[in-house]
Amino acid sequence: MPLISSKRSGPLVLDASVAINLLGTGDAAAVLKALGRRAIITDRAFREVRRHPLPERSHESELLALSDAELLKVVPVEGAAYDVFFELASANIAGGLDDGEAATIALAVAGNLDGVPVLDDRKARNVLGRRWPDCEPLFTVDMLTDLTVVDLIPQAELAELVFRTLLHARMRVPAHMRRQVVAMIGFDRARKCRTLGSGAHRDAA
């Protein structure tokens, strides 16, 4: 399992889709508390969170509660980071990245934070890898399977959190982690999660 604490010591810089995935667990606060790492989101990515993946729940109130509990901080993109953001969001880069993804990368690489970007989008991760190969990003699922989270959240509870965000937020799981996630949530629940792919289901059967 990945160990986020072994990454750079700066904060986790969450993209909008990652924030949605965390809301999709039904208990984002428990995950962030268990990680024990500062988490931030750019103001631009924050504005891209326009829905809660779980029925009849408010993304605005839950994000505000995370902020009030100092588990998630909203920060602007300024200075050198803004210059990088503007370049990444321009149409010159194969159509450009959306504002949230561009801002997330910019803050991580040029925000003087030593931040660790958390990105699930393929295009954004590819751009980051080409331009800043030493800035290794994380996936949302890295956070949910980190050793500290596994140690602090009971197994059955964590499996339910992961299942919820797979089902409702359709969290992306990279191919190399699918068997691990299927083993965590169980084959019956995995069959209901399209983002895991049929190959992972067969491997777990």
N, C-alpha and C positions, 0 to 999 in steps of 0.2 A: 504494500500500500504506500502511496506517496506520503511524504512527511513534509508538510508545508513549512514547518519550523526550520527545515534545512535550507530553505530558499533564502533570498536576501531578507534582511531584517526589517525593511520598510513595510508600509501598510499594503494590504491587498486592495487593488484598484478595480472595482467591480464595474463591468459593463451593464447596460440596461437589461439585457437578456438574463444575465446572471442574477440580478436583483429579482427579476420575475421568477426565476427558478427557485430562489430562496423563499420567496413568498409562497410558492407552490408547495413547499414542504409542509406548510401549515404551522411551522414554528421556527421562523428564521432566527429569532432571538436565541433559541437553544443552540442552534448551529454556530452562530457567531460567538456566543459565550464559550462554547466548548473549544473553538479554535484558539481563543485567547490571543488573537491578532487584531491590530487595528484594521478596520475596513473603511474605505472611503469610496465615494462615487462622485463623478463630476456633475456639475449642475446641468450640463447638457444631457448626459446619460440619464440623470434623475428625471428630467422632463419627458424622456422617452418611455418611462414606465407609466402607461396609461390605463392599465387594467390589472385586476387581481385574477390569477388563474383559477382560484377556488371560488365556487359559487357563493354569492351573497356576502362577500367580504370586500372591505375597502382597502385598496392599495395605498391610498393617501394616508389613512389613519395608521396603518401598520408601519409604513415607512417613517411617519412622524414619531411613532412610538420607539422605533429603533434609534432614531436620531436623539430623542429625549433621553434614552437609556445609554447614550454615548457608545452604541454598538455600530453605528454607521454615520459617517460624517459627510455632508455635501460640501464640495469645495469648487471654487471657480477655476477656470483654465486661464492662466495669465502669463505674461512675460514670454520667456523662451518656449514654454509649453504651448502658448497660444500660436506662436509662429509655426510650430510643428503641426498643431491641430489644423490650421488654415491650409497648410500644404496637403495634409492627408485627406481633408474633406473636399479638396478641389477636384474638378473633373479630369485633371491631367493624369490621375492614377486610376486608369481603367474604369472610369466612371466615378471614382472617389468612394470613400467609405462614408457611412452615415455619420451624423454629427456625434452620436454617443460613442461609437467605436473609435472614431478619430480622436475624440477627446480623451478617452480612456488610455489609448496608446500614448498620446502626447504627454499626459500627466505622468504616466509611468516612466517614460524615457527622458523627459526634460523638465520635470517638476521639482527637481532637487529633493526628492522624497525617498529615492532608492525603492520605489514602489514595484510591486509584483502585479502585472496585469492579469485579470481573470476574464478570459474571453472564450466564448464557444463558437463564434462565427468563423468559418473556414477562411473567407477572404481576409478578414482582419488579422487572423493569425498568420496567414501567408505573407501579408504585407509586413507585419512585425518581424517575422523570421528573415525576410530578405534584407530589410533595412537595419534591424538591430538584432543580429543573431545571438548576442550574449544576453538579451533580455528574454528569458524563457517564460512564456505565459502558463497559466494554469487553466484547467477547465472547471466548471462548477462542480462536476463530480469529484474532482480532486479534493475539494473542500469537504464534501460529504463522506469521503472515504479516508480522510486523513486519520492517522493513528490517534491523535488527541481526541478527535470526535468519536471514533470507535471506542476509545477507552472510557469516555465520560457519558455517552448516551447509551442506555441499555439497547441491546441488540434488536429486540423486537420493535422498540420505539423507533430506532434509526431506520430499520427496514421499512417501516410505514412512512416515514418522512421521505425517503428516497422514492418509494413507490408513488406517493402523491405527486411529486414534482415530475416524475416520468409520465404519469397518466394525464395530469392536468396542465402542466406547463410544457410538456413534451421536451424535457431537458435532453440535449444532445449528449451522447455517450460515445467517445472514440472507440474504434474497433478493439484496441488492445485492452480496454477496460470492461468490455461487455460481459465476459464470462464472470468476472468478479462481481459485477452488479447483479447479474442473474442469480448467482449463488447467495448474495446478500438478501434479495427480496423473495426468492423462491420461484420455481418454474411456473406455477399457476398464475402468479401475479405478473411475471415477466411476459407471458403470452398476451397480456392486455396492453403492453407498452410498445407502440410502433417504433419508437426511436432506438430500441435495442436491436432490431433486425432479426430475421428468422434464423440466421446462422448462430447467433448467441443462444437462441432457444434450443436448437438441435444439440449444441455442445453441452447444454446443461441437462438434457434429457437422459 
